[in-house]
Amino acid sequence: MSLNGRLTSLRPRLVVHHATSLSLRPQRRCLNEFISHAVAPSSEGIPPPPPPNSFRLAVKDNIATYSSKDDGNNNNNGLPTTCASGILSSHDSPLEATIVKQLVARGAHVVGKTNLDEFGMGTHSVNTPHGAVAQLINDNNNNDHTKIHLSAGGSSGGSAVAVQSGAAEVALGTDTGGSVRLPAAYCGVVGFKPSYGMISRYGVVPYANSLDTVGLLARDVRAVREVVLGGDRPLHLEHDPRDPTSLSPAARARCTAARGCYFDLGSRSSPSGGGGGGDVQEKTKEVLRPLTFGIPVEYNISELDGCVREAWEDAARVLRDEVGARVVPVSLPSTRHALSAYYVIAPAEASSNLAKYDGVRYGIRQPDIEGKNNNTNNNNSSDGGGGVLYSGVRGEGFGPEVKRRILLGSYTLSSEAMDNYFIQAQRVRQLVRQDFDRVFRLSNPLRDEDDQHFPLSEMDEAVVLENKLGPAQVDFLLCPTAPTLPPRLEDVDGSEGGQEGERKKESPVDAYMNDVFTVPASLAGLPAVSIPKGVRLPPEEAWRGQGQARMGLQIIGQYWDDARLLAAAEALSALLR
């Protein structure tokens, strides 16, 4: 059977019954956010009441869940894990990710596996055999209630749309270079990437091991804070010995001790909850008033949409004039090279991680390819395919974007290119980390505190120095999550829209530019959160609807300052509503 035939036959198995009636709505099918749904509970008898503090959880399809699991009522509640890839179309996961188990223990009910760019490689959730993920808005230039399909962002677009549409209160995604924050910005929800090593990656199909981070999406910051910091055993305290990138208990204790009262401050109850309106507003401002926010001057790029820049400036104005917080310009000179370094490092690690998908150890086996290769390579068929089965399976099983990144990564790791590309990219990554460490007031608990020198010659001339030691030190950095508003789906997905010549399709390089603001924090392993903020649209963008369009505002914190970061994000989000 051909790969297309396998995928066609797979769809009925993957798309099992949803536990709610939402899956029956035509609009839900248009969104295409789910690949598979949890089986509805048995109708026999009275269903048990939900546990306290229960919530619906959507899980990105590159995070492992059991493919078959009997709930005791002859219902198969298992959910396959395919990474939206043809090469894993028949994969049965023998394990469940640690983060899924942790959240289920905290009351989560998994409603389904969400659509994504294949293996997490993409910017718009269009690189998937299950069809592009979309978010729908009304065309405000027409009175016929025409719906416009917008990009949901990627690669966790399905998770973002599941939260936006109300199918789940919380969704899990993975963030390698912005794959949680970018969809959150496009869909007007909250996306949080924790400090690298805080949340277990066991059970997450790897893309780039040194960058991959499990992230969370929700309608508001409070829901994220309750999941990460709530309960008797917050996630930041849980080490997973099965994950080699999980921070050790000793390192966690050292990092938490270094934060001290700051972590306690961030873990307190929400400043925006309860009480009268005026009191809540003042308490919210009290959280932000002692803080210093840095505006990275290198992020004011020419590709930044005017309405996004205006919303960024307005957020800084609110902090400075209405709250009384300090807002200062800062320089991160090495971050201008971060995107280039990322697209060397990530594909290099991906080419190594995806080498195991060969149709022998992992992935599909296709008898038609094997037979064809044996007939044409009878003299070299000792490996079961004359040396061609491997490439045949990968050629049909992987999509174009995955193949592109494997080729790029393989080249940068080759002997003739490694010194000029991979090694140089790692040096840039180290410089990016140093830039962040120098501008944050809190030190990085994993680094030597004596390393505080600053190359003033590389600093942007627009930055005003307070002293000869370098720029002003800040608590958090404030910047856009993405340089543009979400584009129309037909402009970024080759399968949408009219004839080939009529499509305005975004090139891969154009798509990579959407990660320009999210990649630096990923390279440095820092926590970052994207919160929605309204924008004032220019006339040519009026079809989006004044008062409805949102941009993503990103707040970046120092390593292991996640609790205080979420507290500040919740307070600022309340002021910007």
C-alpha positions in Angstrom: 0.0 0.0 0.0 1.3 3.5 -0.8 1.9 6.1 1.8 -1.2 8.1 0.7 -3.2 4.9 1.0 -1.9 4.3 4.5 -2.8 7.8 5.6 -6.3 7.5 4.1 -6.9 4.3 5.9 -5.5 5.7 9.1 -7.9 8.7 9.3 -10.9 6.7 10.6 -8.7 5.1 13.3 -7.3 8.4 14.4 -10.4 10.5 14.4 -12.3 8.7 17.2 -15.3 10.1 19.0 -14.9 13.4 20.9 -16.0 13.5 24.5 -18.1 16.5 23.8 -20.5 17.7 21.1 -18.1 20.3 19.9 -16.5 17.9 17.5 -19.8 17.7 15.6 -20.0 21.4 14.7 -19.0 22.4 11.1 -16.9 25.2 12.4 -14.9 22.8 14.5 -14.1 20.7 11.5 -12.9 23.8 9.6 -10.5 24.7 12.4 -8.8 21.3 12.0 -7.1 21.7 15.4 -7.3 18.0 16.5 -5.8 14.9 14.9 -7.5 12.5 17.3 -10.1 12.8 20.1 -10.6 11.0 23.3 -13.4 8.4 23.3 -16.6 9.5 24.8 -17.3 7.9 28.2 -19.7 5.0 28.4 -23.4 5.9 28.4 -24.3 3.1 30.7 -24.9 4.2 34.3 -24.3 7.5 35.8 -20.8 8.9 35.0 -18.7 9.7 38.0 -18.4 13.4 39.0 -15.3 15.2 37.7 -12.5 15.4 40.3 -12.0 18.8 42.1 -10.1 21.4 40.0 -10.5 19.2 36.9 -9.8 20.8 33.5 -9.8 19.8 29.9 -6.3 19.3 28.4 -5.3 19.2 24.8 -2.0 17.5 24.0 0.2 18.3 21.0 0.7 15.2 18.9 4.4 15.0 19.4 3.9 14.4 23.2 3.4 10.7 23.8 0.2 9.3 25.1 -0.7 5.6 25.3 -2.1 4.4 22.0 -4.3 1.9 23.7 -5.7 2.1 27.2 -8.8 0.4 28.6 -10.7 2.5 31.0 -12.4 -0.6 32.6 -15.7 -0.1 30.6 -14.4 -1.7 27.3 -13.6 1.8 26.0 -10.2 2.4 24.4 -9.2 5.8 25.7 -5.8 5.6 24.0 -4.6 8.3 21.7 -1.9 7.6 19.0 1.2 9.8 18.7 2.1 10.5 15.1 3.9 13.9 15.1 1.6 14.7 12.1 4.0 12.6 10.0 3.3 9.9 7.5 6.4 8.0 8.6 4.7 7.5 12.1 1.2 6.9 10.7 1.1 3.4 12.3 3.1 4.2 15.4 1.8 2.8 18.7 3.3 4.6 21.7 4.3 2.2 24.5 4.6 5.1 27.0 3.0 8.3 28.2 4.9 11.5 28.7 5.8 12.5 32.2 4.1 15.9 31.8 0.8 14.3 30.8 0.9 12.0 33.8 1.7 15.0 36.1 -1.2 17.1 34.8 -3.6 14.1 34.9 -2.7 13.7 38.5 -3.6 17.4 39.0 -7.1 16.9 37.5 -6.5 17.1 33.8 -8.8 15.3 31.4 -7.2 14.7 28.0 -9.7 15.6 25.3 -7.5 14.9 22.3 -4.2 15.2 20.4 -3.7 18.5 18.5 -2.5 19.1 14.9 0.9 20.5 14.3 3.6 21.1 11.8 5.3 17.7 11.1 7.7 16.9 14.0 7.3 20.5 15.2 9.0 22.0 12.1 7.1 25.0 10.9 5.7 28.4 11.5 2.0 28.2 10.4 0.9 24.6 11.2 0.5 23.8 7.5 3.2 21.2 7.1 0.9 18.3 8.1 -0.9 15.5 6.2 -4.0 16.2 8.2 -4.6 19.6 6.7 -3.7 23.1 7.8 -4.9 24.4 11.2 -7.0 27.5 10.8 -8.5 30.2 13.0 -11.7 31.8 11.6 -12.7 35.5 11.7 -15.5 37.5 10.1 -14.6 39.6 7.1 -15.5 43.0 8.3 -15.4 44.5 4.8 -18.4 42.4 3.8 -21.9 42.1 5.3 -22.5 38.5 4.2 -20.8 37.0 7.2 -17.9 35.7 5.1 -15.3 33.8 7.1 -11.6 34.3 6.6 -9.1 31.6 7.4 -6.0 32.9 9.2 -2.8 31.2 10.1 -2.8 29.7 13.6 0.9 29.9 13.9 3.2 27.0 14.4 4.2 24.6 15.2 1.7 24.3 18.1 -1.1 25.8 16.1 -3.6 23.0 17.0 -3.0 23.6 20.7 -3.5 27.3 20.4 -6.8 27.0 18.4 -8.0 24.3 20.9 -7.7 26.9 23.7 -9.0 29.8 21.6 -12.1 27.9 20.5 -12.9 26.6 24.0 -12.2 22.9 23.3 -9.7 22.9 26.2 -8.9 25.1 29.1 -5.2 24.3 28.9 -3.1 22.8 26.1 0.4 21.3 26.0 2.8 22.3 23.2 6.5 22.2 22.5 8.6 25.3 22.1 11.9 24.9 20.3 12.3 28.3 18.8 8.9 29.9 19.6 6.4 27.1 18.7 4.2 27.9 21.7 4.6 31.6 21.9 4.0 32.3 18.2 0.7 30.4 17.9 -0.4 32.1 21.2 0.3 35.5 19.7 -1.5 34.7 16.5 -4.6 33.2 18.2 -4.8 35.8 21.0 -4.1 33.4 23.9 -1.4 33.0 26.5 1.7 30.9 25.6 4.4 30.1 28.2 7.8 28.6 27.6 9.4 27.8 31.0 13.1 27.7 31.8 15.0 25.0 30.0 15.1 21.9 32.1 12.3 22.8 34.4 9.6 20.6 32.9 10.3 17.0 32.0 10.7 16.2 28.3 10.4 12.4 28.8 7.9 11.2 26.2 8.3 14.2 23.9 9.5 13.2 20.4 12.7 15.2 20.1 13.4 17.8 17.4 16.4 19.6 18.8 17.4 18.3 22.3 19.3 21.4 23.5 16.3 23.7 22.6 13.1 21.6 23.0 10.9 22.7 25.9 7.4 21.7 26.9 5.1 24.8 27.0 1.6 25.6 28.0 -1.2 27.6 26.4 -4.3 28.9 28.1 -6.9 31.7 27.9 -5.2 33.7 30.7 -2.0 33.7 32.7 -3.7 32.6 35.9 -4.5 29.2 34.5 -0.9 28.7 33.5 0.3 29.8 37.0 -2.0 27.4 38.7 -0.8 24.5 36.6 2.9 25.3 36.9 3.1 26.7 40.5 -0.1 25.5 42.2 -0.6 22.4 44.4 1.5 20.8 47.1 4.2 19.8 44.6 4.8 22.6 42.0 6.2 21.4 38.6 9.4 23.4 39.2 10.3 21.1 42.1 9.8 17.8 40.2 12.9 16.2 38.7 12.5 13.4 36.2 15.4 11.0 36.2 14.2 9.5 32.9 14.9 12.9 31.2 18.6 13.7 30.8 17.8 17.4 30.3 15.7 17.6 33.5 17.5 19.8 36.0 18.9 17.7 38.9 17.4 18.1 42.4 20.6 19.8 43.6 20.5 22.3 40.7 16.8 22.9 41.3 17.4 23.6 45.0 20.3 25.9 44.1 18.2 27.8 41.5 15.2 28.1 43.8 17.4 29.3 46.7 19.0 31.9 44.5 15.6 33.3 43.7 14.5 33.2 47.4 11.8 35.7 48.1 11.4 36.4 44.4 10.1 32.9 43.8 7.8 33.2 46.8 6.5 36.5 45.5 5.7 35.1 42.1 3.9 32.1 43.6 1.4 34.0 45.6 -2.2 34.3 44.8 -3.2 36.4 41.8 -3.1 40.1 42.4 -6.0 40.5 40.0 -8.4 38.2 41.7 -11.2 39.2 44.1 -12.0 42.5 45.8 -13.3 45.7 44.3 -12.3 47.0 40.9 -10.3 50.0 42.2 -8.5 47.9 44.8 -7.7 45.2 42.3 -6.4 47.7 39.8 -4.1 49.3 42.5 -2.9 45.9 43.7 -2.1 45.0 40.1 0.0 48.1 39.7 1.8 47.4 42.9 3.1 44.2 41.5 4.6 46.0 38.5 5.6 49.4 40.0 8.9 48.3 41.6 10.0 46.5 38.3 12.3 47.7 35.5 11.4 46.7 32.0 14.0 46.7 29.2 13.1 47.5 25.6 15.6 45.8 23.3 16.6 48.3 20.7 17.7 45.6 18.3 14.1 44.3 18.1 12.9 47.4 16.4 13.5 45.9 12.9 12.3 47.2 9.6 10.1 44.1 9.1 8.0 45.1 12.1 4.4 46.0 11.2 3.5 49.5 12.1 0.5 48.5 14.2 2.6 45.9 16.1 5.2 48.6 16.9 2.5 51.0 18.0 1.0 48.4 20.4 4.5 47.7 21.7 5.0 51.4 22.4 1.6 51.6 24.1 2.4 48.8 26.5 5.6 50.5 27.4 3.7 53.8 27.9 1.2 52.0 30.2 4.0 50.6 32.3 5.8 54.0 32.5 3.0 56.5 32.8 0.1 54.7 34.3 1.9 52.1 36.6 5.0 54.1 37.4 7.4 51.2 36.5 10.8 52.0 35.0 11.1 51.4 31.3 14.6 51.7 29.8 16.3 50.8 26.5 18.8 48.0 26.5 21.1 46.5 23.9 21.4 42.8 23.1 24.0 43.2 20.3 24.4 39.4 19.5 20.7 38.7 19.2 20.7 40.1 15.6 22.6 36.9 14.7 20.4 34.6 16.8 18.0 33.5 14.0 20.8 32.5 11.8 22.5 30.5 14.6 19.2 28.8 15.4 18.6 27.6 11.9 22.0 26.0 11.9 21.8 24.4 15.4 18.2 23.1 15.3 18.4 21.4 11.9 21.7 19.8 12.8 20.2 18.3 15.9 17.0 17.3 14.0 19.0 15.5 11.3 20.6 13.4 14.1 17.3 12.8 16.0 15.3 11.8 12.9 18.0 9.4 11.6 16.2 6.5 13.5 13.1 6.8 11.3 14.2 4.4 8.6 11.4 1.9 8.3 13.4 -0.7 10.2 13.8 0.6 13.8 11.0 3.2 13.7 8.5 4.4 11.0 6.4 2.7 8.4 7.5 -0.3 6.3 6.3 -0.2 2.7 6.4 -3.6 1.0 5.9 -2.0 -2.4 9.0 0.2 -2.0 11.0 -2.8 -0.6 10.0 -5.0 -3.5 10.8 -2.4 -6.1 14.2 -1.8 -4.6 15.0 -5.5 -4.4 14.1 -6.0 -8.0 16.4 -3.1 -9.2 19.2 -3.8 -6.8 19.5 -7.5 -6.6 23.3 -7.4 -6.3 23.2 -5.3 -3.1 20.0 -6.5 -1.3 21.6 -7.8 1.9 20.1 -4.9 3.9 16.6 -5.7 2.8 16.4 -2.9 0.2 19.6 -2.7 -1.7 20.5 0.3 0.3 17.5 2.2 -1.1 14.7 1.1 1.2 16.0 3.6 3.8 15.8 6.6 1.5 12.6 5.4 -0.1 10.8 5.2 3.2 12.1 8.5 4.3 11.5 10.1 1.0 7.8 9.2 1.1 7.3 9.4 4.8 8.7 12.8 5.5 7.2 16.1 4.3 9.0 18.8 2.3 9.9 21.0 5.3 11.3 18.1 7.3 13.4 16.9 4.4 14.7 20.5 3.9 15.8 20.7 7.5 17.4 17.2 7.5 19.4 18.2 4.4 20.4 21.5 5.9 21.4 19.9 9.2 23.3 17.1 7.6 25.3 19.6 5.6 26.2 21.8 8.6 27.5 18.7 10.4 29.6 17.6 7.5 33.4 17.7 7.9 33.8 20.5 5.4 31.1 22.7 6.9 31.1 22.1 10.6 33.7 24.7 11.5 32.2 27.4 9.4 28.6 26.8 10.4 27.8 24.6 13.4 30.8 25.7 15.6 30.2 29.3 14.7 26.5 29.0 15.6 27.4 27.6 19.0 29.7 30.6 19.6 26.9 32.9 18.7 24.6 31.1 21.1 27.1 31.6 23.9 27.2 35.4 23.1 23.4 35.5 23.1 23.4 34.0 26.6 26.0 36.5 27.8 23.9 39.4 26.4 20.9 38.3 28.4 22.9 37.7 31.6 24.4 41.2 31.4 21.1 43.1 31.2 19.2 41.2 33.8 19.3 42.4 37.4 19.2 38.9 38.8 22.2 36.7 38.0 21.9 33.4 36.2 22.2 30.7 39.0 23.8 28.3 36.5 26.6 30.7 35.5 29.7 32.2 37.2 28.7 35.6 38.7 32.1 37.0 37.9 31.5 36.9 34.2 29.9 40.3 33.9 32.1 42.2 31.5 30.3 44.0 28.7 31.7 44.8 25.2 30.6 48.4 25.0 31.9 48.8 21.5 29.2 46.4 20.3 26.3 48.3 21.9 23.8 50.2 19.9 24.4 54.0 19.9 20.8 54.6 20.9 21.3 53.1 24.3 22.0 55.6 27.1 24.6 54.4 29.6 24.0 55.1 33.3 27.6 54.2 34.2 30.7 52.7 32.7 29.8 49.2 33.8 27.3 48.9 31.0 23.5 49.3 30.3 20.8 49.6 32.9 19.9 46.2 34.5 16.3 45.1 34.2 13.9 42.7 35.7 12.2 41.7 32.4 12.4 42.4 28.7 9.4 43.6 26.8 9.0 43.0 23.1 6.6 41.8 20.4 6.2 38.0 20.1 5.9 38.2 16.3 6.8 41.0 13.8 3.4 40.7 12.1 -0.2 39.9 12.6 -1.4 36.5 11.5 -1.5 36.2 7.7 -4.3 34.7 5.7 -3.9 31.0 5.5 -4.1 31.1 1.7 -0.9 33.2 1.7 1.2 30.7 3.6 -0.4 27.3 2.6 0.1 26.0 -0.9 -3.0 23.8 -0.6 -5.3 26.8 0.0 -6.7 29.3 -2.5 -7.0 29.4 -6.3 -4.6 28.3 -9.0 -0.9 28.0 -8.4 -0.2 31.2 -10.3 -2.8 33.1 -8.2 -1.4 32.1 -4.8 0.8 34.4 -2.8 2.8 31.7 -1.0 5.3 32.6 1.7 8.8 31.3 1.1 10.5 29.2 3.7 12.9 32.0 4.5 9.9 34.4 5.0 8.4 31.9 7.3 11.6 31.6 9.3 11.6 35.4 9.9 8.5 35.0 12.1 10.7 33.5 14.8 13.1 36.5 15.0 11.8 37.6 18.4 11.2 34.2 20.0 14.5 32.4 19.1 16.9 34.4 21.3 15.2 33.3 24.5 15.2 29.7 23.3 18.9 29.8 22.5 19.5 31.1 26.1 17.1 28.7 27.7 15.2 31.5 29.4 11.5 31.6 30.4 9.2 33.7 28.2 5.5 34.3 28.0 3.3 35.8 25.3 0.2 37.7 26.3 -2.4 39.1 23.9 -2.8 42.9 23.4 -5.2 44.8 21.2 -3.9 46.7 18.2 -5.2 49.7 16.3 -5.5 48.6 12.7 -4.6 50.7 9.7 -7.3 51.1 7.0 -5.8 48.4 4.8 -6.1 45.9 7.7 -9.7 46.9 8.6 -11.0 43.5 7.4 -9.6 42.0 10.6 -12.1 44.1 12.7 -11.2 47.0 15.0 -11.3 45.9 18.6 -10.9 42.2 17.7 -7.3 42.0 16.3 -4.6 41.0 18.8 -0.8 41.0 18.7 1.4 39.0 21.1 3.4 40.9 23.7 6.4 38.9 24.9 7.9 39.2 28.3 11.3 37.5 28.9 12.8 36.8 32.3 16.1 35.6 33.7 16.7 31.8 34.1 14.5 30.2 36.8 12.6 33.5 37.4 9.5 31.8 36.0 7.3 32.5 39.0 7.9 36.2 39.1 7.6 36.4 35.3 4.1 34.8 35.4 3.1 37.2 38.2 4.2 40.2 36.2 2.6 38.9 33.0 -0.7 38.3 34.7 -0.7 41.9 36.2 0.2 43.5 32.9 -2.3 41.4 31.0 -5.0 42.6 33.4 -4.1 46.3 32.7 -4.0 45.8 28.9 -7.5 44.2 28.6 
